Amino acid sequence: MAAKYKSFFCAQYPIRIKGTSTCPTHKDNDVVFLCQDCKMLICTTCSITSHKSHIDSFLELSRIKTQHQNILQDFVNGTDNVKIPKLNQEISSTRTELSQCKPKYGKLREKIKEENEKCKLQLDKITEEYTAICEKMELASADLFQTRITNLEERLDTLRKLSSECKQTLQTGTAVLMYDSVSEIQEMELDIPQATIINMREFTPGQDRQNLLKQAMGNMEVPNNLSFAGLTTGSQSDQNQAVRPKKSTETDQASTAAVQSTFLECPEVVSKFSYPQSIKSICPTSDGRAWFCDRFPSTLALIDSSKRQTIQKITGTSRIDDISLHPTSGLLWFCGVESEAIFAISVSNEHVPMFNTSEGLPTSLCVTTQGHIVVGIGCSQGYKVEMYTIDGRVLYSAMEQGPVPGIVVSIAQCSVTGNIAVVGIKDAAGDSSDSEDRMPHVIVYDSKLQPLFHYRGEGIQSADGSVTPDKFDPATVVYDSKGNILVNERTRNTIELISGTGKHIRTLLTNKGTVGAIGIQKDDVLWSHLRIGKWGVKLLKYYCD
């Protein structure tokens, strides 16, 4: 602490111009001492006033002249004989590499274009193959339809004639004629025959087109230290900067450009309706609807908020623990601990198994903007978060160790930064320990699942003061379009808004009853499952237009 205050006071002294022998504080005096504590040259007056407590560190200038002469001579020798020749050599070598740069990248561009042409040819062949199949199916279906029409028209003519004959028989026919007519009718097949039609198969567009096309083209590796945002001069890394004398500066701090937004004083209710069933997850669609996931029983329901009714319902044989919508295709994905697998809902509402998780029980998932699947997996000691391709290949993995079983109850991705937030619990077995590490908490990872920060309720205020980690109980995490995080906090029955860097912004809503699952539309309309006497759903707007 003393060193801290010492550096503070040193910063208050006047600055002496390089080479000046007079004291900047006492301008009539020459500097004669070096105060080693402050790294400053001082005069005799300074030595008995502002620096008197540093007397043990004083050195006379005349005594250190020889020492500094040696230092300067070593620097000159090292610079002239080693560093300058080495820099000249490095400049020459870099100029040679620069001259080779253009032809090297020219060949690389040609190779990329060549692969592009190959991909185009193969895509053209696949397109020709698919369209030829469509033409064959079209001709076959047309033949079947035309044959059926001819058969039905012949049957129609036969029935018309027979009906006319029966009418005549009823009026004038003998008993024998009536018997024969009835026998003829009974022997005929009067039902319309079942149509024989080719089962038309659907064409399903690729779900991960961009990544699959990149794989088809080839892998383009980019060095980690190459910044595309700053390829102009003056934005190189420190190791490429020219050498300059060090200056006293404040400690560098990482900063994030915050999106300046204006909040409504109180959230505005856009719509509300009763919904007595339980909800584990809410996934709003792009058209004002939302998928609800109910684990007990295993049910998926598509809800229209404007009509306040269920549009579609899908039931499953095994438990569904969490759902997520693909951001571009709208395909619904889900996971369940009983099946230990990741599924997608097909166009015909069938549960299509996509892949199995590597190890452990999948308890939550999120489909990213890149089409990858982030899965939360419960383990015997803690939990882990893994990112998969759609065919089940693990891209990245993060493990949160704990002394007891843990689970991930919610996952969301930020559309602004690509960061991934999870709600994790390392005490899924219900251990009574009050260790902060075992409580429900929010962890934010980058897009490669490298942890950025933990959030355990810091900054939230309650009637009893600040919320402590053991009283912070989030269940669902979502990101809005500004990059802010929303969580439903079950201890205080609130919905909290947190910045993307982990700073509490405000309490959006305090409910008199329980706060259940939340979800958010792209236009920042928040779906919330709330109970005030009875369970219901409210759609809330909290930003000003």
Buried (B, 14 or more C-beta within 10 A) or exposed (E): EEEEEBEEEBEEBEEBEEEEEBBBBBEEBEBBBBBEBBEBBBBBBBBEEBBEEBEEBBEEBEEBEEEEEEEEEEEEEEEEEEEEEEEEEEEEEEEEEEEEEEEEEEEEEEEEEEEEEEBEEEEEEEEEEEEEEEEEBEEEBEEBEEEBEEEEEEBEEEEEEBEEBBEEBEEEBEEEEEEEBEEEEEEEEEEEEEEEEBEEEEEEEEBBEEBBEEEEEEEEEEEEEEEEEEEEEEEEEEEEEEEEEEEEEEEEEEEEEBEEBEEEEEBEEBBBBEBEEBBBBBBBBEEBBBBBBBBEEBBBBBBBBEEEEBEEEBEBEBBBBBBBBBBBBEBBBBBBBEBBBBBBBEEEEEBEEBBEBEEBBBBBBBBBEBBBBBBBBBBEEBBBBBBBBBEBEEBBBBBBEBBBBBBBBBBBBBBBBBBBBBBBBBBBBEBEEEEEBBBBBBBBBEBEBEEBEBBBBBBBEBEEEEBBBBBBBBBBBBBBBBBBBBBBBBBBBBBBBBBBBBEBBEBBBEBEEEBBBBBBBEEBBBBBBBBEEEBBBBBBBBBEE
